[in-house]
Amino acid sequence: MESPQDSRTAPPPAIPARERILGAAYDLFTRRGIRAVGTDEVIEVSGVAKATLYRHFRSKNDLVLAVLERREQLWTLGLVEQQSRLRGTTPEEQLLAIFDVFHDWFQKREDFDGCSFINVLLELGAAHPAGQASIQYLDNIRSIVSHRARAAGLRDPEGFSRSWHILMKGSIISAAEGDVFAARRARDMARTLIEQHRTSPT
């Protein structure tokens, strides 16, 4: 026979301290930037002791780098790469679907937070460790595009990916300005770019 204790709903598992710190920092840094947020605020929001934060992250820079790594997992791979791959059956369709994913993202104004890699690079500069990491993560995004361009048989996939990445970054900036249809405009230009790289050079 089931006891009253067995029938009670078990409490949800406690969130580990490192995850609480990283989650708080991710939200604060993404929304407000790096310099505007101090570790004391991260400690307050995450509900941990100062010693606990520094046990998991030796410095604020280490915490910033961990946030950027989390951003790549959630945004680059989880949203942009995965969702665009699921929306297309060919490499070209999957390339164009990147802007379909962006369009849906731009419509959710409460969720739209721009590109953390661009923001950190502009805020801290290319010489800062977080700026260097941001450049690498941006390069990883471009590599996804380059890989799809090769699979599509497009000419000069490296040059193509750099031009395509300009459209991606430009649409994000335009959306931050308030243009919620920026991804649709970028998608139209992206079609032209595909055609240019499908044609053999004269």
N, C-alpha and C positions, 0 to 999 in steps of 0.2 A: 504494500500500500504506500502511495506517495505521501511523504511528510509535508507539512505546511512549508517547511524551509525549502524542499525540493521544488515546490510549485512556484516559488517566488522568482521573478525575473532577475537574472544575474546582472549586477551593475556593469556598465561598459568598462572595458579595460582602460587603465590610466594611460594617458599619453606620455611617453618618455620625455624627460626634461630637454634633451637635445632637439627633439622634434618640436616642442613648444617654442623653444628659442628660435629655431629656424623658421617656423611658421610665422611668428611675430615679426621677425626681421624681414622676411620675404614681403609681407604686406606693407610694412612701414617703408622699407627702402624703395619698393616698387611704386608706391603712391607718392612719396614725398622726396625721394632722392637720398643720397648717401650722407652728405654733409649735414643735412637738416635733422638727422636722426642720430642721437647719441646712444651709447650702450645702456645708459641708465633707463632710457625709455623702453628699450628692448627688454630689459630685466623686468620693468614694471608690467608691461603688457603680457609677457610670457609667464609671470608669476614665479620666477626662480630667484635664488640668491645670486649675488654677484660672483661669488666663488664658483657656483655651478656653471654660470656662463663661461667663465674663463677656464674651467676644467675642460669644457667641450671645444671652445674656440679661444686660442691663445691671445688673439687680438681682434680688433674690429675688422681689420683687413681680412683676416681668416674667415670671419663671419660673412663679409661681403662676397668673398670668393665662393663660399658654400651656397649663398643665395643665388649667385649666377649659375652655378652648377645645377641647382634645383630648377632654375628658370629654363635651362636647356631641356631638362627632362620633361617638364610640364608643357612648355610652350613650343620649343623647336620640334621635339620628337612627338610629344603627346597631341599637340594641336596641329601645327603646320604640316609636318611630315606625314603623320598617320592619317589625319582626316582627309588631306588632299589625295593621298594614295587610295583611300577607300572610295573616293568620289569619281575616280577615273579608271577606265579599263586599258588605256594605252598611255605610254609615257607623255605624249603631248597633252592628253586630257588631264593627266595628273599634274602637269605643269600649270595649266590654266586653272585647275581646281584650287591651286594655292590662293588665287584671288577670290574664288568663291568662299573659301574658308575665311579669308580676311573680311569679305563683305558681311558675312554673318557676325563676325566678331565686332566689326565697326558699329553694327546696329545696336549692340548691347552696351549702351553707354556706361552703365554701372560697372561692367566688366572690362571695358576697354582701358588699358593702362599703358599703351604704347609699347615700344621696344626697350626693354631694360638694358640691353647691350649697347644700343645707341645712346641712351640716356647716361649710362655710367661712363662711356667713352668720352662724351662731350663734357660731362661734369668733372671728371678726374684727369682726363688726358691720356694720351697713348703711352706715356712713360710710366704711369702708375701701374702696379701689378694688376689691379682690377681692370684698368684700361686695356692692358695687354691680354688679359683673359677674355675681355669683351670682343677684341679683334679676332681672337681664335674662335669664339663661339659664332661670330658673324661669318667667319670663313667656313665653319661647319655647315651653316645654312646654305652658303653658296655651293658647297660640295654636293649637297642634295640636289640642287638645281643642275649642276654640271653632270652628275650621274644620270639624271633623267634625260638631259639633252643628248648624251652619248647613246642611251638606250633608244632614243627617237631617231638616231642617225643624223642629227643636226650638225652642220659645219661649225668648226671652231667652238666646241662646247665650253672652253674656258672663257673666251671672250663673250660668248652668249650668256654664261652664268653671271658675269660681272654686270652686263647690261640689264639682265633680268633682276638682279639684286637691287639695282638702282630703282627699278620700278616698285619693288617690294618696299624698300625703305621710304621712297617718296610717298607711296600711298599711305603708309603709317603716319608720316608727318602731316600729310594733308588731312587725314582723319582726326589727328590731334587738334588741327585748326578748326575742325567742325564739319568737314566735308564727309558725310556718312556714305557717299557714293564714290569715294576715291578709288576703292578696289575695282569697281565696274569700269571706271575710266582707265585704270592701269591695265585691266584685262584686255581692253580693246587695243591698247598699244602693244601688249604682249603678243597678241595674234600677229601683228605686223612684224614683230621681232622674230617670231618663229618662221614666218614666210621668208624673211631676209636670210635666215640661216639655213633654210632648206634649199635655197637656190645656190648653185655652184658659182664660185667667183669667176668673173670674166677675165 
